[in-house]
Amino acid sequence: KPIKQGQLHGVLLEVMGKPKTAAKKVVPVNKLDATLAQRLPLHLLLADDNVVNQKVALRLFDQMGYRIDIAGDGLEAIQALDRKHYNIVFMDVQMPEMDGLEATRRIRELEKELAKGPNPKPPTIIIAMTANAMTGDREKCIKAGMDDYLAKPVRPEAVQAALQRWGPLAKSPSARSTPVSVKPEPVIEPNVPAAAPPPPKEKEEPPVDLERLVELAGGDEVGIAELTDLYLNQTTEQLGSLKTAVEAGVVQDVERIAHKSAGASATCGMNSIVPSLRELERQGREGKLSNAPALVEEASKELERIRVFLNNRRRPSGNAPAGAGSS
């Protein structure tokens, strides 16, 4: 739901643990074009099964004036397109039920059939979003019928650039016959310490990239609180499921859950937990859970460190701890 920007400084400072006089200098907020939707009206759909990513997307597009619809997987995306024409679909690649690649292939087949009718609609622009950086991933997306490729964690300015690049073409009947030459988005992994023995620490790296967190919420303090609570609750549940999957040796579940949790963590700037989750994802993918129990324990400790870090920035103003009292 829309949040009033006028409430920004008070609670944002509570989150940051700073006095109100320092409000405007605590964390720089990314500036997106708030009038873009007025100048470039588009019907947008996001296909992503991760609730945290959905929340981030709603706030991100709202900063540009867009209201975006949500589909929880590829099948829901196809059903949504059957009900309504969307100019652009932002399609997560790895989803349950039906992944983004298969959904895109089916959408393109349906478009071919509709093109034979008397009133064909412009093809929908489909932009892939994936955390994988493996060689050939972009080629797989393009081969499936996708038009563009954004690497997760997605940068707000990259999303805006994609809208500006594809929006004008999305309304043309020949949209996909005029592809735009696009270089693959670089994969931006969180800036975390390497797995190798680190140098002596004089100052411990904070577990959260607060600048990114505030940027994603558009500088809105209520949005920050909602996003962090949602993240903490979801990740707590996921780590419980990961522990169960590791104990049962179900490698497919280990890969799936770790991938989902790592993606949301990177998106929100919860950097310290990402390396252990990515390693769990890799071990699940390769079917070798060599030290998975220790990795789950490590991830749990990092989540607690994240929770404490966030709570310490709420408590000075008397707010309830992050993630407390939620089901």
Secondary structure, 3 states (H helix, E strand, C coil): CCCCHHHHHHHHHHHHCCCHHHHHHCCCCCCCCCCHHHHCCCCEEEECCCHHHHHHHHHHHHCCCCCEEEECCHHHHHHHHHHCCCCEEEEECCCCCCCHHHHHHHHHHHHHHHCCCCCCCCCCEEEEEECCCCCCHHHHHHHHCCCEEEECCCCHHHHHHHHHHHHHHHCCCCHHHCCCCCCCCCCCCCCCCCCCCCCCCCCCCCCCCHHHHHHHCCCCHHHHHHHHHHHHHHHHHHHHHHHHHHHHCCHHHHHHHHHHHHHHHHHHCCHHHHHHHHHHHHHHHHCCCCCHHHHHHHHHHHHHHHHHHHHCCCHHHCCCCCCCCCC
